[in-house]
């Protein structure tokens, strides 16, 4: 599997986990109703999810991650 596909899958999985978690929390603990629940969960999930990206580095494709809770960009693969 290519690194670009891995990055896409990691982005999707991280966002989905955070979206479902925040959708549940927002529904249970706030007074929001209707479309505001998934919209708020989408915004929070987008901002808090780590971002994965594949790039060529030293003639090899590597996987990098950037996250709001980490300083800088980390090479993970």
C-alpha positions as CSV (number, residue, x, y, z in Angstrom):
1,X,0.0,0.0,0.0
2,X,1.4,3.4,-0.9
3,X,2.1,6.1,1.7
4,X,-0.4,8.4,0.1
5,X,-3.2,5.8,0.7
6,X,-1.9,5.2,4.2
7,X,-2.0,9.0,4.9
8,X,-5.6,9.2,3.6
9,X,-6.7,6.2,5.7
10,X,-5.1,7.6,8.8
11,X,-6.7,11.0,8.3
12,X,-10.1,9.4,7.7
13,X,-9.9,7.1,10.8
14,X,-8.7,9.9,13.1
15,X,-11.3,12.3,11.9
16,X,-14.1,9.7,12.2
17,X,-13.2,8.8,15.7
18,X,-13.1,12.4,16.9
19,X,-16.3,13.3,15.0
20,X,-18.2,10.4,16.5
21,X,-16.8,11.1,20.0
22,X,-17.6,14.9,19.8
23,X,-21.0,14.3,18.2
24,X,-22.0,12.1,21.2
25,X,-20.5,14.5,23.8
26,X,-22.2,17.6,22.2
27,X,-25.5,15.8,22.0
28,X,-25.4,14.7,25.6
29,X,-23.9,17.7,27.3
30,X,-25.1,20.8,25.3
31,X,-28.5,22.2,24.4
32,X,-27.7,22.2,20.6
33,X,-30.3,20.6,18.3
34,X,-30.7,19.8,14.7
35,X,-27.9,20.4,12.3
36,X,-25.8,22.3,14.8
37,X,-24.8,19.0,16.5
38,X,-23.0,17.4,13.5
39,X,-21.8,20.8,12.3
40,X,-20.1,21.5,15.6
41,X,-18.7,18.0,15.8
42,X,-17.3,18.4,12.3
43,X,-15.6,21.7,13.1
44,X,-14.1,20.4,16.3
45,X,-13.0,17.1,14.7
46,X,-11.4,18.9,11.8
47,X,-9.4,21.2,14.1
48,X,-8.3,18.5,16.6
49,X,-7.5,15.6,14.2
50,X,-3.9,15.0,13.4
51,X,-2.9,15.6,9.7
52,X,-1.0,12.9,7.9
53,X,0.9,13.6,4.6
54,X,3.1,11.5,2.4
55,X,6.1,13.2,0.8
56,X,9.3,12.2,-1.0
57,X,12.3,12.6,1.3
58,X,15.8,11.4,0.4
59,X,14.6,9.4,-2.6
60,X,12.0,7.5,-0.5
61,X,8.4,8.2,0.2
62,X,7.9,9.0,3.9
63,X,4.8,9.6,6.1
64,X,4.7,12.8,8.2
65,X,2.2,13.9,10.9
66,X,1.4,17.3,12.2
67,X,-0.9,17.8,15.2
68,X,-2.0,20.7,17.2
69,X,-0.8,19.0,20.4
70,X,2.7,18.3,19.0
71,X,5.5,20.7,18.3
72,X,6.6,20.6,14.7
73,X,6.2,17.9,12.1
74,X,7.2,14.3,12.9
75,X,8.3,11.6,10.5
76,X,6.5,8.3,11.2
77,X,7.2,6.1,8.3
